[in-house]
Amino acid sequence: MRLYRIRYSTNVERVALALAHKRLAVESIWVEAADRSEVVRVSGQELVPVLEVGDTVVCDSLAILSWLEQHWPEPPLYPPDRARRAELELFLDWFDRVWKRPPNELEAELQRPRLDQARIAALTGQLARALDRFEQLLDGRDYLFGDGFSAADCAAFPFLKYAAMRESDDDELFHRILHQRQPLGDGHPRLEAWIRRVDERPRV
């Protein structure tokens, strides 16, 4: 089993958390962001993560999580109940389609020759309000979907962690945006505790 990865990739960290949770051994193939030829050779596209298992190649972090669950169901990352699994999959879809939109648009906005400060403020506000939702979601539970670690935590943590921490040599613009424009403050104690809790979990 090989995992093609780039340092500090949020999407790679999703899979790194999942693989460690399932106690699966993996060979890490590190590639440079500026030279993704090896990723293209294996998968036909440039994005990481890419998981290679024998003749099977799986791209996209959420697709990899689902594939791992199908082939190594224990310990689980998805609920066994069909309705609860559907709820979790709706959360994953919401996170990638809705939550990630403001930081992606902020990244584009901050690279324009002339900044639209009103637009920047509006997008920053959307990120701040999302933190309130996560704080409420964690009321009475240790993880996003209950007492057990799940695919929801794998998917959200690599992005939400920047509200509380960032490695000093991680200079990616997208990560700086997440760190500077998600005001954790004192109003999100459950979210901060969750970030610390998940950060203590192993990764491959």
Short mmCIF file of the C-alpha atoms (twelve columns), coordinates in Angstrom:
data_MODEL
# 
_entry.id   MODEL 
# 
loop_
_atom_site.group_PDB 
_atom_site.id 
_atom_site.type_symbol 
_atom_site.label_atom_id 
_atom_site.label_alt_id 
_atom_site.label_comp_id 
_atom_site.label_asym_id 
_atom_site.label_seq_id 
_atom_site.Cartn_x 
_atom_site.Cartn_y 
_atom_site.Cartn_z 
_atom_site.pdbx_PDB_model_num 
ATOM 1   C CA . MET A 1   0.000   0.000  0.000   1 
ATOM 2   C CA . ARG A 2   1.465   3.348  -1.089  1 
ATOM 3   C CA . LEU A 3   0.275   6.845  -0.237  1 
ATOM 4   C CA . TYR A 4   1.406   9.660  -2.528  1 
ATOM 5   C CA . ARG A 5   1.575   12.824 -0.497  1 
ATOM 6   C CA . ILE A 6   2.786   16.417 -0.307  1 
ATOM 7   C CA . ARG A 7   3.978   17.958 2.924   1 
ATOM 8   C CA . TYR A 8   1.322   19.941 4.830   1 
ATOM 9   C CA . SER A 9   -1.460  18.809 2.498   1 
ATOM 10  C CA . THR A 10  -4.765  19.027 4.367   1 
ATOM 11  C CA . ASN A 11  -6.350  16.380 2.166   1 
ATOM 12  C CA . VAL A 12  -3.439  14.005 2.708   1 
ATOM 13  C CA . GLU A 13  -3.775  14.444 6.470   1 
ATOM 14  C CA . ARG A 14  -7.372  13.229 6.225   1 
ATOM 15  C CA . VAL A 15  -6.132  9.911  4.853   1 
ATOM 16  C CA . ALA A 16  -3.148  9.763  7.227   1 
ATOM 17  C CA . LEU A 17  -5.552  9.926  10.187  1 
ATOM 18  C CA . ALA A 18  -7.812  7.246  8.686   1 
ATOM 19  C CA . LEU A 19  -4.975  4.830  7.914   1 
ATOM 20  C CA . ALA A 20  -3.588  5.152  11.437  1 
ATOM 21  C CA . HIS A 21  -7.066  4.640  12.924  1 
ATOM 22  C CA . LYS A 22  -7.370  1.386  10.969  1 
ATOM 23  C CA . ARG A 23  -3.799  0.430  11.898  1 
ATOM 24  C CA . LEU A 24  -2.802  -0.104 8.271   1 
ATOM 25  C CA . ALA A 25  0.837   -0.108 7.189   1 
ATOM 26  C CA . VAL A 26  1.597   2.188  4.284   1 
ATOM 27  C CA . GLU A 27  4.622   3.328  2.309   1 
ATOM 28  C CA . SER A 28  4.702   7.102  1.958   1 
ATOM 29  C CA . ILE A 29  5.785   8.455  -1.423  1 
ATOM 30  C CA . TRP A 30  6.639   12.105 -0.877  1 
ATOM 31  C CA . VAL A 31  6.420   14.405 -3.881  1 
ATOM 32  C CA . GLU A 32  7.165   18.083 -4.310  1 
ATOM 33  C CA . ALA A 33  4.283   20.440 -5.009  1 
ATOM 34  C CA . ALA A 34  6.230   21.846 -7.967  1 
ATOM 35  C CA . ASP A 35  6.841   18.417 -9.538  1 
ATOM 36  C CA . ARG A 36  3.831   16.104 -9.490  1 
ATOM 37  C CA . SER A 37  4.970   13.934 -12.380 1 
ATOM 38  C CA . GLU A 38  5.011   10.808 -10.219 1 
ATOM 39  C CA . VAL A 39  1.421   11.452 -9.105  1 
ATOM 40  C CA . VAL A 40  0.375   11.954 -12.739 1 
ATOM 41  C CA . ARG A 41  2.177   8.776  -13.777 1 
ATOM 42  C CA . VAL A 42  0.308   6.706  -11.201 1 
ATOM 43  C CA . SER A 43  -3.124  8.329  -11.280 1 
ATOM 44  C CA . GLY A 44  -3.452  10.394 -14.463 1 
ATOM 45  C CA . GLN A 45  -4.089  13.595 -12.518 1 
ATOM 46  C CA . GLU A 46  -2.085  15.976 -10.290 1 
ATOM 47  C CA . LEU A 47  -3.928  16.047 -6.970  1 
ATOM 48  C CA . VAL A 48  -2.917  14.302 -3.751  1 
ATOM 49  C CA . PRO A 49  -3.613  12.118 -1.925  1 
ATOM 50  C CA . VAL A 50  -3.409  9.083  -4.147  1 
ATOM 51  C CA . LEU A 51  -3.600  5.611  -2.624  1 
ATOM 52  C CA . GLU A 52  -2.106  2.708  -4.567  1 
ATOM 53  C CA . VAL A 53  -2.891  -0.839 -3.452  1 
ATOM 54  C CA . GLY A 54  -1.733  -3.457 -5.931  1 
ATOM 55  C CA . ASP A 55  -3.423  -2.655 -9.236  1 
ATOM 56  C CA . THR A 56  -5.978  -0.365 -7.571  1 
ATOM 57  C CA . VAL A 57  -5.453  3.406  -7.558  1 
ATOM 58  C CA . VAL A 58  -7.838  5.614  -5.587  1 
ATOM 59  C CA . CYS A 59  -7.802  9.423  -5.833  1 
ATOM 60  C CA . ASP A 60  -9.575  12.075 -3.732  1 
ATOM 61  C CA . SER A 61  -9.392  12.032 0.057   1 
ATOM 62  C CA . LEU A 62  -13.080 11.326 0.727   1 
ATOM 63  C CA . ALA A 63  -13.165 8.581  -1.901  1 
ATOM 64  C CA . ILE A 64  -10.146 7.011  -0.210  1 
ATOM 65  C CA . LEU A 65  -11.859 7.106  3.209   1 
ATOM 66  C CA . SER A 66  -14.900 5.342  1.775   1 
ATOM 67  C CA . TRP A 67  -12.740 2.781  -0.048  1 
ATOM 68  C CA . LEU A 68  -10.766 2.006  3.105   1 
ATOM 69  C CA . GLU A 69  -13.993 1.462  5.030   1 
ATOM 70  C CA . GLN A 70  -15.247 -0.926 2.364   1 
ATOM 71  C CA . HIS A 71  -12.092 -3.052 2.410   1 
ATOM 72  C CA . TRP A 72  -11.058 -2.665 6.083   1 
ATOM 73  C CA . PRO A 73  -14.275 -2.037 8.024   1 
ATOM 74  C CA . GLU A 74  -12.672 -2.414 11.464  1 
ATOM 75  C CA . PRO A 75  -12.205 -0.260 13.398  1 
ATOM 76  C CA . PRO A 76  -14.997 1.694  11.708  1 
ATOM 77  C CA . LEU A 77  -14.960 5.260  10.431  1 
ATOM 78  C CA . TYR A 78  -18.628 5.209  9.397   1 
ATOM 79  C CA . PRO A 79  -21.703 4.244  11.463  1 
ATOM 80  C CA . PRO A 80  -23.200 0.798  10.757  1 
ATOM 81  C CA . ASP A 81  -26.707 2.264  10.762  1 
ATOM 82  C CA . ARG A 82  -27.673 3.281  7.216   1 
ATOM 83  C CA . ALA A 83  -29.450 6.474  8.266   1 
ATOM 84  C CA . ARG A 84  -26.539 7.608  10.420  1 
ATOM 85  C CA . ARG A 85  -24.106 6.808  7.631   1 
ATOM 86  C CA . ALA A 86  -26.186 8.912  5.242   1 
ATOM 87  C CA . GLU A 87  -26.082 11.787 7.748   1 
ATOM 88  C CA . LEU A 88  -22.303 11.520 7.967   1 
ATOM 89  C CA . GLU A 89  -21.967 11.452 4.180   1 
ATOM 90  C CA . LEU A 90  -24.174 14.557 3.964   1 
ATOM 91  C CA . PHE A 91  -21.830 16.256 6.440   1 
ATOM 92  C CA . LEU A 92  -18.804 15.308 4.325   1 
ATOM 93  C CA . ASP A 93  -20.487 16.672 1.216   1 
ATOM 94  C CA . TRP A 94  -21.457 19.884 3.043   1 
ATOM 95  C CA . PHE A 95  -17.926 20.348 4.339   1 
ATOM 96  C CA . ASP A 96  -16.315 20.077 0.915   1 
ATOM 97  C CA . ARG A 97  -18.992 21.924 -1.087  1 
ATOM 98  C CA . VAL A 98  -20.083 24.624 1.385   1 
ATOM 99  C CA . TRP A 99  -17.600 25.080 4.228   1 
ATOM 100 C CA . LYS A 100 -14.501 25.069 1.989   1 
ATOM 101 C CA . ARG A 101 -15.900 27.690 -0.379  1 
ATOM 102 C CA . PRO A 102 -15.092 30.822 1.726   1 
ATOM 103 C CA . PRO A 103 -11.406 29.971 2.340   1 
ATOM 104 C CA . ASN A 104 -10.959 28.997 -1.313  1 
ATOM 105 C CA . GLU A 105 -12.519 32.283 -2.422  1 
ATOM 106 C CA . LEU A 106 -10.409 34.193 0.113   1 
ATOM 107 C CA . GLU A 107 -7.279  32.627 -1.345  1 
ATOM 108 C CA . ALA A 108 -8.280  33.820 -4.815  1 
ATOM 109 C CA . GLU A 109 -9.300  37.271 -3.552  1 
ATOM 110 C CA . LEU A 110 -6.034  37.862 -1.680  1 
ATOM 111 C CA . GLN A 111 -4.038  37.236 -4.859  1 
ATOM 112 C CA . ARG A 112 -5.837  39.896 -6.892  1 
ATOM 113 C CA . PRO A 113 -3.955  43.144 -7.730  1 
ATOM 114 C CA . ARG A 114 -6.702  45.178 -6.033  1 
ATOM 115 C CA . LEU A 115 -8.302  43.736 -2.926  1 
ATOM 116 C CA . ASP A 116 -12.036 43.938 -2.337  1 
ATOM 117 C CA . GLN A 117 -12.035 44.564 1.414   1 
ATOM 118 C CA . ALA A 118 -15.816 44.216 1.713   1 
ATOM 119 C CA . ARG A 119 -15.663 40.825 0.020   1 
ATOM 120 C CA . ILE A 120 -12.786 39.741 2.260   1 
ATOM 121 C CA . ALA A 121 -14.725 40.804 5.366   1 
ATOM 122 C CA . ALA A 122 -17.839 38.929 4.236   1 
ATOM 123 C CA . LEU A 123 -15.922 35.711 3.568   1 
ATOM 124 C CA . THR A 124 -14.080 35.998 6.886   1 
ATOM 125 C CA . GLY A 125 -17.441 36.389 8.598   1 
ATOM 126 C CA . GLN A 126 -18.683 33.175 7.007   1 
ATOM 127 C CA . LEU A 127 -15.688 31.301 8.403   1 
ATOM 128 C CA . ALA A 128 -16.278 32.752 11.867  1 
ATOM 129 C CA . ARG A 129 -19.957 31.763 11.861  1 
ATOM 130 C CA . ALA A 130 -19.057 28.227 10.822  1 
ATOM 131 C CA . LEU A 131 -16.949 27.888 13.978  1 
ATOM 132 C CA . ASP A 132 -20.103 28.536 16.011  1 
ATOM 133 C CA . ARG A 133 -21.804 25.613 14.256  1 
ATOM 134 C CA . PHE A 134 -18.972 23.267 15.114  1 
ATOM 135 C CA . GLU A 135 -19.034 24.450 18.730  1 
ATOM 136 C CA . GLN A 136 -22.735 23.554 18.893  1 
ATOM 137 C CA . LEU A 137 -22.179 20.233 17.122  1 
ATOM 138 C CA . LEU A 138 -19.692 19.215 19.826  1 
ATOM 139 C CA . ASP A 139 -22.115 19.877 22.691  1 
ATOM 140 C CA . GLY A 140 -22.131 16.733 24.825  1 
ATOM 141 C CA . ARG A 141 -19.856 14.695 22.576  1 
ATOM 142 C CA . ASP A 142 -16.124 14.149 22.125  1 
ATOM 143 C CA . TYR A 143 -16.168 13.889 18.337  1 
ATOM 144 C CA . LEU A 144 -18.186 15.443 15.541  1 
ATOM 145 C CA . PHE A 145 -20.543 12.484 15.163  1 
ATOM 146 C CA . GLY A 146 -20.694 11.223 18.738  1 
ATOM 147 C CA . ASP A 147 -18.332 9.571  21.197  1 
ATOM 148 C CA . GLY A 148 -16.301 7.741  18.561  1 
ATOM 149 C CA . PHE A 149 -13.756 9.001  16.051  1 
ATOM 150 C CA . SER A 150 -15.180 8.967  12.517  1 
ATOM 151 C CA . ALA A 151 -14.656 10.026 8.918   1 
ATOM 152 C CA . ALA A 152 -16.184 13.390 9.872   1 
ATOM 153 C CA . ASP A 153 -13.255 14.085 12.189  1 
ATOM 154 C CA . CYS A 154 -10.766 12.931 9.541   1 
ATOM 155 C CA . ALA A 155 -12.322 15.282 6.999   1 
ATOM 156 C CA . ALA A 156 -12.711 18.411 9.122   1 
ATOM 157 C CA . PHE A 157 -9.720  18.388 11.460  1 
ATOM 158 C CA . PRO A 158 -6.942  19.170 8.935   1 
ATOM 159 C CA . PHE A 159 -8.751  22.425 8.101   1 
ATOM 160 C CA . LEU A 160 -10.236 23.443 11.460  1 
ATOM 161 C CA . LYS A 161 -6.984  22.817 13.340  1 
ATOM 162 C CA . TYR A 162 -5.589  26.034 11.863  1 
ATOM 163 C CA . ALA A 163 -7.936  27.968 14.137  1 
ATOM 164 C CA . ALA A 164 -5.684  26.877 17.008  1 
ATOM 165 C CA . MET A 165 -2.280  25.979 15.541  1 
ATOM 166 C CA . ARG A 166 0.047   26.244 12.566  1 
ATOM 167 C CA . GLU A 167 3.583   24.934 12.163  1 
ATOM 168 C CA . SER A 168 6.113   27.741 11.861  1 
ATOM 169 C CA . ASP A 169 7.526   26.572 8.519   1 
ATOM 170 C CA . ASP A 170 4.094   25.987 6.945   1 
ATOM 171 C CA . ASP A 171 3.842   29.051 4.710   1 
ATOM 172 C CA . GLU A 172 1.017   27.957 2.390   1 
ATOM 173 C CA . LEU A 173 -1.308  30.897 1.693   1 
ATOM 174 C CA . PHE A 174 -4.413  28.732 2.139   1 
ATOM 175 C CA . HIS A 175 -3.193  27.609 5.559   1 
ATOM 176 C CA . ARG A 176 -2.337  31.175 6.599   1 
ATOM 177 C CA . ILE A 177 -5.893  32.156 5.681   1 
ATOM 178 C CA . LEU A 178 -7.301  29.366 7.831   1 
ATOM 179 C CA . HIS A 179 -5.040  30.349 10.717  1 
ATOM 180 C CA . GLN A 180 -5.605  34.098 10.566  1 
ATOM 181 C CA . ARG A 181 -9.286  34.268 9.622   1 
ATOM 182 C CA . GLN A 182 -10.830 31.616 11.857  1 
ATOM 183 C CA . PRO A 183 -11.091 33.515 15.172  1 
ATOM 184 C CA . LEU A 184 -11.294 30.709 17.716  1 
ATOM 185 C CA . GLY A 185 -11.107 33.058 20.711  1 
ATOM 186 C CA . ASP A 186 -12.641 32.155 24.069  1 
ATOM 187 C CA . GLY A 187 -16.086 31.363 22.690  1 
ATOM 188 C CA . HIS A 188 -15.315 27.895 21.336  1 
ATOM 189 C CA . PRO A 189 -13.984 25.771 24.228  1 
ATOM 190 C CA . ARG A 190 -15.504 22.520 22.943  1 
ATOM 191 C CA . LEU A 191 -14.076 23.084 19.470  1 
ATOM 192 C CA . GLU A 192 -10.643 23.880 20.861  1 
ATOM 193 C CA . ALA A 193 -10.743 20.749 23.045  1 
ATOM 194 C CA . TRP A 194 -11.744 18.681 20.010  1 
ATOM 195 C CA . ILE A 195 -8.849  20.116 17.979  1 
ATOM 196 C CA . ARG A 196 -6.400  19.181 20.756  1 
ATOM 197 C CA . ARG A 197 -8.008  15.739 21.120  1 
ATOM 198 C CA . VAL A 198 -7.774  14.856 17.443  1 
ATOM 199 C CA . ASP A 199 -4.277  16.330 17.178  1 
ATOM 200 C CA . GLU A 200 -3.120  13.751 19.730  1 
ATOM 201 C CA . ARG A 201 -4.256  10.892 17.503  1 
ATOM 202 C CA . PRO A 202 -1.646  9.028  15.443  1 
ATOM 203 C CA . ARG A 203 -1.096  9.529  11.726  1 
ATOM 204 C CA . VAL A 204 0.811   7.381  9.269   1 
# 
